[in-house]
Amino acid sequence: MYEYIFVETSLGGFFSSATHRETISEYAADGWRLVQVLPLEYNGNGKPRSYEIIFERLIQD
């Protein structure tokens, strides 16, 4: 059986930098495996502004 965690992250913008690579590396180091990335919000031009990263890992007995 697996457990899942959902983490919101940003691709950055004019005043902020992207955090997705750091987020993925941080969770992978804790044993989580990347499952999927889903866009959450879009700007006026249809470009995604934020994402939800879905991770999973085996539940240890």
mmCIF file as gemmi writes it, N, C-alpha and C atoms, coordinates in Angstrom:
data_model
loop_
_atom_site.group_PDB
_atom_site.id
_atom_site.type_symbol
_atom_site.label_atom_id
_atom_site.label_alt_id
_atom_site.label_comp_id
_atom_site.label_asym_id
_atom_site.label_entity_id
_atom_site.label_seq_id
_atom_site.pdbx_PDB_ins_code
_atom_site.Cartn_x
_atom_site.Cartn_y
_atom_site.Cartn_z
_atom_site.occupancy
_atom_site.B_iso_or_equiv
_atom_site.pdbx_formal_charge
_atom_site.auth_seq_id
_atom_site.auth_asym_id
_atom_site.pdbx_PDB_model_num
ATOM 1 N N . MET Axp A 1 ? 0.841 -1.168 0 1 0 ? 1 A 1
ATOM 2 C CA . MET Axp A 1 ? 0 0 0 1 0 ? 1 A 1
ATOM 3 C C . MET Axp A 1 ? 0.893 1.24 0 1 0 ? 1 A 1
ATOM 4 N N . TYR Axp A 2 ? 0.401 2.292 -0.626 1 0 ? 2 A 1
ATOM 5 C CA . TYR Axp A 2 ? 1.141 3.543 -0.734 1 0 ? 2 A 1
ATOM 6 C C . TYR Axp A 2 ? 0.458 4.653 0.064 1 0 ? 2 A 1
ATOM 7 N N . GLU Axp A 3 ? 1.278 5.622 0.459 1 0 ? 3 A 1
ATOM 8 C CA . GLU Axp A 3 ? 0.743 6.856 1.02 1 0 ? 3 A 1
ATOM 9 C C . GLU Axp A 3 ? 1.118 7.973 0.054 1 0 ? 3 A 1
ATOM 10 N N . TYR Axp A 4 ? 0.316 9.029 0.052 1 0 ? 4 A 1
ATOM 11 C CA . TYR Axp A 4 ? 0.507 10.124 -0.897 1 0 ? 4 A 1
ATOM 12 C C . TYR Axp A 4 ? 0.588 11.449 -0.159 1 0 ? 4 A 1
ATOM 13 N N . ILE Axp A 5 ? 1.323 12.372 -0.769 1 0 ? 5 A 1
ATOM 14 C CA . ILE Axp A 5 ? 1.396 13.736 -0.247 1 0 ? 5 A 1
ATOM 15 C C . ILE Axp A 5 ? 1.276 14.681 -1.443 1 0 ? 5 A 1
ATOM 16 N N . PHE Axp A 6 ? 0.606 15.802 -1.236 1 0 ? 6 A 1
ATOM 17 C CA . PHE Axp A 6 ? 0.344 16.774 -2.295 1 0 ? 6 A 1
ATOM 18 C C . PHE Axp A 6 ? 0.998 18.094 -1.893 1 0 ? 6 A 1
ATOM 19 N N . VAL Axp A 7 ? 1.918 18.582 -2.729 1 0 ? 7 A 1
ATOM 20 C CA . VAL Axp A 7 ? 2.704 19.764 -2.391 1 0 ? 7 A 1
ATOM 21 C C . VAL Axp A 7 ? 2.516 20.817 -3.475 1 0 ? 7 A 1
ATOM 22 N N . GLU Axp A 8 ? 2.113 22.009 -3.073 1 0 ? 8 A 1
ATOM 23 C CA . GLU Axp A 8 ? 1.945 23.106 -4.033 1 0 ? 8 A 1
ATOM 24 C C . GLU Axp A 8 ? 3.281 23.81 -4.219 1 0 ? 8 A 1
ATOM 25 N N . THR Axp A 9 ? 3.602 24.151 -5.459 1 0 ? 9 A 1
ATOM 26 C CA . THR Axp A 9 ? 4.857 24.836 -5.753 1 0 ? 9 A 1
ATOM 27 C C . THR Axp A 9 ? 4.637 25.841 -6.879 1 0 ? 9 A 1
ATOM 28 N N . SER Axp A 10 ? 5.624 26.676 -7.1 1 0 ? 10 A 1
ATOM 29 C CA . SER Axp A 10 ? 5.514 27.749 -8.082 1 0 ? 10 A 1
ATOM 30 C C . SER Axp A 10 ? 6.6 27.609 -9.138 1 0 ? 10 A 1
ATOM 31 N N . LEU Axp A 11 ? 6.294 28.086 -10.337 1 0 ? 11 A 1
ATOM 32 C CA . LEU Axp A 11 ? 7.314 28.146 -11.384 1 0 ? 11 A 1
ATOM 33 C C . LEU Axp A 11 ? 8.084 29.45 -11.334 1 0 ? 11 A 1
ATOM 34 N N . GLY Axp A 12 ? 7.753 30.279 -10.391 1 0 ? 12 A 1
ATOM 35 C CA . GLY Axp A 12 ? 8.427 31.561 -10.263 1 0 ? 12 A 1
ATOM 36 C C . GLY Axp A 12 ? 7.726 32.62 -11.086 1 0 ? 12 A 1
ATOM 37 N N . GLY Axp A 13 ? 8.232 33.799 -10.982 1 0 ? 13 A 1
ATOM 38 C CA . GLY Axp A 13 ? 7.635 34.916 -11.701 1 0 ? 13 A 1
ATOM 39 C C . GLY Axp A 13 ? 8.607 36.068 -11.74 1 0 ? 13 A 1
ATOM 40 N N . PHE Axp A 14 ? 8.085 37.252 -11.941 1 0 ? 14 A 1
ATOM 41 C CA . PHE Axp A 14 ? 8.928 38.435 -12.077 1 0 ? 14 A 1
ATOM 42 C C . PHE Axp A 14 ? 9.737 38.708 -10.806 1 0 ? 14 A 1
ATOM 43 N N . PHE Axp A 15 ? 9.124 38.513 -9.639 1 0 ? 15 A 1
ATOM 44 C CA . PHE Axp A 15 ? 9.792 38.813 -8.38 1 0 ? 15 A 1
ATOM 45 C C . PHE Axp A 15 ? 10.168 37.582 -7.569 1 0 ? 15 A 1
ATOM 46 N N . SER Axp A 16 ? 9.91 36.4 -8.083 1 0 ? 16 A 1
ATOM 47 C CA . SER Axp A 16 ? 10.231 35.178 -7.34 1 0 ? 16 A 1
ATOM 48 C C . SER Axp A 16 ? 10.85 34.142 -8.269 1 0 ? 16 A 1
ATOM 49 N N . SER Axp A 17 ? 11.618 33.243 -7.68 1 0 ? 17 A 1
ATOM 50 C CA . SER Axp A 17 ? 12.239 32.2 -8.494 1 0 ? 17 A 1
ATOM 51 C C . SER Axp A 17 ? 11.48 30.89 -8.329 1 0 ? 17 A 1
ATOM 52 N N . ALA Axp A 18 ? 11.681 30.003 -9.266 1 0 ? 18 A 1
ATOM 53 C CA . ALA Axp A 18 ? 11.002 28.703 -9.265 1 0 ? 18 A 1
ATOM 54 C C . ALA Axp A 18 ? 11.497 27.858 -8.097 1 0 ? 18 A 1
ATOM 55 N N . THR Axp A 19 ? 10.604 27.035 -7.543 1 0 ? 19 A 1
ATOM 56 C CA . THR Axp A 19 ? 10.958 26.194 -6.398 1 0 ? 19 A 1
ATOM 57 C C . THR Axp A 19 ? 10.74 24.709 -6.668 1 0 ? 19 A 1
ATOM 58 N N . HIS Axp A 20 ? 10.29 24.352 -7.872 1 0 ? 20 A 1
ATOM 59 C CA . HIS Axp A 20 ? 9.913 22.962 -8.136 1 0 ? 20 A 1
ATOM 60 C C . HIS Axp A 20 ? 11.091 21.991 -8.038 1 0 ? 20 A 1
ATOM 61 N N . ARG Axp A 21 ? 12.259 22.349 -8.501 1 0 ? 21 A 1
ATOM 62 C CA . ARG Axp A 21 ? 13.411 21.434 -8.451 1 0 ? 21 A 1
ATOM 63 C C . ARG Axp A 21 ? 13.832 21.152 -7.014 1 0 ? 21 A 1
ATOM 64 N N . GLU Axp A 22 ? 13.869 22.185 -6.203 1 0 ? 22 A 1
ATOM 65 C CA . GLU Axp A 22 ? 14.237 22.008 -4.799 1 0 ? 22 A 1
ATOM 66 C C . GLU Axp A 22 ? 13.204 21.149 -4.071 1 0 ? 22 A 1
ATOM 67 N N . THR Axp A 23 ? 11.936 21.388 -4.375 1 0 ? 23 A 1
ATOM 68 C CA . THR Axp A 23 ? 10.853 20.622 -3.742 1 0 ? 23 A 1
ATOM 69 C C . THR Axp A 23 ? 10.973 19.135 -4.088 1 0 ? 23 A 1
ATOM 70 N N . ILE Axp A 24 ? 11.169 18.827 -5.356 1 0 ? 24 A 1
ATOM 71 C CA . ILE Axp A 24 ? 11.275 17.432 -5.782 1 0 ? 24 A 1
ATOM 72 C C . ILE Axp A 24 ? 12.488 16.77 -5.14 1 0 ? 24 A 1
ATOM 73 N N . SER Axp A 25 ? 13.621 17.43 -5.138 1 0 ? 25 A 1
ATOM 74 C CA . SER Axp A 25 ? 14.833 16.867 -4.534 1 0 ? 25 A 1
ATOM 75 C C . SER Axp A 25 ? 14.665 16.631 -3.037 1 0 ? 25 A 1
ATOM 76 N N . GLU Axp A 26 ? 14.043 17.579 -2.353 1 0 ? 26 A 1
ATOM 77 C CA . GLU Axp A 26 ? 13.824 17.47 -0.909 1 0 ? 26 A 1
ATOM 78 C C . GLU Axp A 26 ? 12.954 16.26 -0.564 1 0 ? 26 A 1
ATOM 79 N N . TYR Axp A 27 ? 11.862 16.093 -1.266 1 0 ? 27 A 1
ATOM 80 C CA . TYR Axp A 27 ? 10.968 14.97 -0.98 1 0 ? 27 A 1
ATOM 81 C C . TYR Axp A 27 ? 11.568 13.63 -1.411 1 0 ? 27 A 1
ATOM 82 N N . ALA Axp A 28 ? 12.307 13.62 -2.522 1 0 ? 28 A 1
ATOM 83 C CA . ALA Axp A 28 ? 12.97 12.388 -2.968 1 0 ? 28 A 1
ATOM 84 C C . ALA Axp A 28 ? 13.986 11.919 -1.938 1 0 ? 28 A 1
ATOM 85 N N . ALA Axp A 29 ? 14.681 12.844 -1.308 1 0 ? 29 A 1
ATOM 86 C CA . ALA Axp A 29 ? 15.66 12.489 -0.279 1 0 ? 29 A 1
ATOM 87 C C . ALA Axp A 29 ? 14.992 11.848 0.934 1 0 ? 29 A 1
ATOM 88 N N . ASP Axp A 30 ? 13.708 12.137 1.144 1 0 ? 30 A 1
ATOM 89 C CA . ASP Axp A 30 ? 12.948 11.55 2.252 1 0 ? 30 A 1
ATOM 90 C C . ASP Axp A 30 ? 12.202 10.279 1.841 1 0 ? 30 A 1
ATOM 91 N N . GLY Axp A 31 ? 12.493 9.763 0.637 1 0 ? 31 A 1
ATOM 92 C CA . GLY Axp A 31 ? 11.903 8.502 0.209 1 0 ? 31 A 1
ATOM 93 C C . GLY Axp A 31 ? 10.632 8.611 -0.606 1 0 ? 31 A 1
ATOM 94 N N . TRP Axp A 32 ? 10.228 9.836 -0.966 1 0 ? 32 A 1
ATOM 95 C CA . TRP Axp A 32 ? 9.022 10.028 -1.768 1 0 ? 32 A 1
ATOM 96 C C . TRP Axp A 32 ? 9.367 9.911 -3.242 1 0 ? 32 A 1
ATOM 97 N N . ARG Axp A 33 ? 8.443 9.394 -4.04 1 0 ? 33 A 1
ATOM 98 C CA . ARG Axp A 33 ? 8.617 9.242 -5.479 1 0 ? 33 A 1
ATOM 99 C C . ARG Axp A 33 ? 7.608 10.138 -6.187 1 0 ? 33 A 1
ATOM 100 N N . LEU Axp A 34 ? 8.091 10.895 -7.172 1 0 ? 34 A 1
ATOM 101 C CA . LEU Axp A 34 ? 7.227 11.777 -7.952 1 0 ? 34 A 1
ATOM 102 C C . LEU Axp A 34 ? 6.241 10.948 -8.764 1 0 ? 34 A 1
ATOM 103 N N . VAL Axp A 35 ? 4.952 11.299 -8.662 1 0 ? 35 A 1
ATOM 104 C CA . VAL Axp A 35 ? 3.906 10.594 -9.4 1 0 ? 35 A 1
ATOM 105 C C . VAL Axp A 35 ? 3.396 11.457 -10.55 1 0 ? 35 A 1
ATOM 106 N N . GLN Axp A 36 ? 3.041 12.705 -10.235 1 0 ? 36 A 1
ATOM 107 C CA . GLN Axp A 36 ? 2.432 13.559 -11.252 1 0 ? 36 A 1
ATOM 108 C C . GLN Axp A 36 ? 2.525 15.014 -10.828 1 0 ? 36 A 1
ATOM 109 N N . VAL Axp A 37 ? 2.482 15.891 -11.825 1 0 ? 37 A 1
ATOM 110 C CA . VAL Axp A 37 ? 2.453 17.333 -11.586 1 0 ? 37 A 1
ATOM 111 C C . VAL Axp A 37 ? 1.207 17.883 -12.269 1 0 ? 37 A 1
ATOM 112 N N . LEU Axp A 38 ? 0.375 18.6 -11.499 1 0 ? 38 A 1
ATOM 113 C CA . LEU Axp A 38 ? -0.876 19.157 -12.026 1 0 ? 38 A 1
ATOM 114 C C . LEU Axp A 38 ? -0.877 20.669 -11.902 1 0 ? 38 A 1
ATOM 115 N N . PRO Axp A 39 ? -1.229 21.394 -12.956 1 0 ? 39 A 1
ATOM 116 C CA . PRO Axp A 39 ? -1.361 22.848 -12.836 1 0 ? 39 A 1
ATOM 117 C C . PRO Axp A 39 ? -2.594 23.186 -11.998 1 0 ? 39 A 1
ATOM 118 N N . LEU Axp A 40 ? -2.463 24.216 -11.158 1 0 ? 40 A 1
ATOM 119 C CA . LEU Axp A 40 ? -3.566 24.623 -10.285 1 0 ? 40 A 1
ATOM 120 C C . LEU Axp A 40 ? -4.197 25.944 -10.704 1 0 ? 40 A 1
ATOM 121 N N . GLU Axp A 41 ? -3.35 26.934 -10.982 1 0 ? 41 A 1
ATOM 122 C CA . GLU Axp A 41 ? -3.839 28.27 -11.32 1 0 ? 41 A 1
ATOM 123 C C . GLU Axp A 41 ? -3.215 28.707 -12.638 1 0 ? 41 A 1
ATOM 124 N N . TYR Axp A 42 ? -3.951 29.52 -13.38 1 0 ? 42 A 1
ATOM 125 C CA . TYR Axp A 42 ? -3.46 30.033 -14.654 1 0 ? 42 A 1
ATOM 126 C C . TYR Axp A 42 ? -3.499 31.554 -14.638 1 0 ? 42 A 1
ATOM 127 N N . ASN Axp A 43 ? -2.567 32.182 -15.366 1 0 ? 43 A 1
ATOM 128 C CA . ASN Axp A 43 ? -2.62 33.635 -15.49 1 0 ? 43 A 1
ATOM 129 C C . ASN Axp A 43 ? -3.574 34.012 -16.619 1 0 ? 43 A 1
ATOM 130 N N . GLY Axp A 44 ? -3.686 35.274 -16.926 1 0 ? 44 A 1
ATOM 131 C CA . GLY Axp A 44 ? -4.622 35.744 -17.949 1 0 ? 44 A 1
ATOM 132 C C . GLY Axp A 44 ? -4.304 35.258 -19.349 1 0 ? 44 A 1
ATOM 133 N N . ASN Axp A 45 ? -3.069 34.796 -19.566 1 0 ? 45 A 1
ATOM 134 C CA . ASN Axp A 45 ? -2.663 34.297 -20.884 1 0 ? 45 A 1
ATOM 135 C C . ASN Axp A 45 ? -2.775 32.784 -20.995 1 0 ? 45 A 1
ATOM 136 N N . GLY Axp A 46 ? -3.285 32.141 -19.961 1 0 ? 46 A 1
ATOM 137 C CA . GLY Axp A 46 ? -3.438 30.69 -19.988 1 0 ? 46 A 1
ATOM 138 C C . GLY Axp A 46 ? -2.214 29.908 -19.557 1 0 ? 46 A 1
ATOM 139 N N . LYS Axp A 47 ? -1.182 30.601 -19.064 1 0 ? 47 A 1
ATOM 140 C CA . LYS Axp A 47 ? 0.035 29.931 -18.588 1 0 ? 47 A 1
ATOM 141 C C . LYS Axp A 47 ? -0.143 29.563 -17.116 1 0 ? 47 A 1
ATOM 142 N N . PRO Axp A 48 ? 0.195 28.336 -16.743 1 0 ? 48 A 1
ATOM 143 C CA . PRO Axp A 48 ? 0.078 27.944 -15.332 1 0 ? 48 A 1
ATOM 144 C C . PRO Axp A 48 ? 0.994 28.789 -14.438 1 0 ? 48 A 1
ATOM 145 N N . ARG Axp A 49 ? 0.475 29.181 -13.268 1 0 ? 49 A 1
ATOM 146 C CA . ARG Axp A 49 ? 1.255 29.947 -12.293 1 0 ? 49 A 1
ATOM 147 C C . ARG Axp A 49 ? 1.709 29.09 -11.135 1 0 ? 49 A 1
ATOM 148 N N . SER Axp A 50 ? 0.914 28.102 -10.761 1 0 ? 50 A 1
ATOM 149 C CA . SER Axp A 50 ? 1.3 27.229 -9.661 1 0 ? 50 A 1
ATOM 150 C C . SER Axp A 50 ? 0.909 25.794 -9.988 1 0 ? 50 A 1
ATOM 151 N N . TYR Axp A 51 ? 1.595 24.88 -9.328 1 0 ? 51 A 1
ATOM 152 C CA . TYR Axp A 51 ? 1.403 23.458 -9.588 1 0 ? 51 A 1
ATOM 153 C C . TYR Axp A 51 ? 1.259 22.699 -8.29 1 0 ? 51 A 1
ATOM 154 N N . GLU Axp A 52 ? 0.627 21.551 -8.36 1 0 ? 52 A 1
ATOM 155 C CA . GLU Axp A 52 ? 0.584 20.614 -7.247 1 0 ? 52 A 1
ATOM 156 C C . GLU Axp A 52 ? 1.415 19.405 -7.678 1 0 ? 52 A 1
ATOM 157 N N . ILE Axp A 53 ? 2.413 19.081 -6.868 1 0 ? 53 A 1
ATOM 158 C CA . ILE Axp A 53 ? 3.263 17.927 -7.14 1 0 ? 53 A 1
ATOM 159 C C . ILE Axp A 53 ? 2.778 16.797 -6.244 1 0 ? 53 A 1
ATOM 160 N N . ILE Axp A 54 ? 2.52 15.645 -6.843 1 0 ? 54 A 1
ATOM 161 C CA . ILE Axp A 54 ? 2.015 14.495 -6.099 1 0 ? 54 A 1
ATOM 162 C C . ILE Axp A 54 ? 3.147 13.484 -5.944 1 0 ? 54 A 1
ATOM 163 N N . PHE Axp A 55 ? 3.407 13.106 -4.694 1 0 ? 55 A 1
ATOM 164 C CA . PHE Axp A 55 ? 4.442 12.132 -4.363 1 0 ? 55 A 1
ATOM 165 C C . PHE Axp A 55 ? 3.802 10.921 -3.704 1 0 ? 55 A 1
ATOM 166 N N . GLU Axp A 56 ? 4.469 9.77 -3.835 1 0 ? 56 A 1
ATOM 167 C CA . GLU Axp A 56 ? 4.017 8.568 -3.146 1 0 ? 56 A 1
ATOM 168 C C . GLU Axp A 56 ? 5.218 7.83 -2.561 1 0 ? 56 A 1
ATOM 169 N N . ARG Axp A 57 ? 4.947 7.006 -1.571 1 0 ? 57 A 1
ATOM 170 C CA . ARG Axp A 57 ? 5.944 6.085 -1.041 1 0 ? 57 A 1
ATOM 171 C C . ARG Axp A 57 ? 5.237 4.922 -0.394 1 0 ? 57 A 1
ATOM 172 N N . LEU Axp A 58 ? 5.936 3.799 -0.337 1 0 ? 58 A 1
ATOM 173 C CA . LEU Axp A 58 ? 5.373 2.602 0.305 1 0 ? 58 A 1
ATOM 174 C C . LEU Axp A 58 ? 5.195 2.842 1.795 1 0 ? 58 A 1
ATOM 175 N N . ILE Axp A 59 ? 4.084 2.379 2.31 1 0 ? 59 A 1
ATOM 176 C CA . ILE Axp A 59 ? 3.863 2.422 3.756 1 0 ? 59 A 1
ATOM 177 C C . ILE Axp A 59 ? 4.627 1.256 4.362 1 0 ? 59 A 1
ATOM 178 N N . GLN Axp A 60 ? 5.481 1.569 5.292 1 0 ? 60 A 1
ATOM 179 C CA . GLN Axp A 60 ? 6.287 0.542 5.955 1 0 ? 60 A 1
ATOM 180 C C . GLN Axp A 60 ? 5.493 -0.065 7.1 1 0 ? 60 A 1
ATOM 181 N N . ASP Axp A 61 ? 5.486 -1.397 7.166 1 0 ? 61 A 1
ATOM 182 C CA . ASP Axp A 61 ? 4.757 -2.102 8.247 1 0 ? 61 A 1
ATOM 183 C C . ASP Axp A 61 ? 5.492 -2.019 9.559 1 0 ? 61 A 1
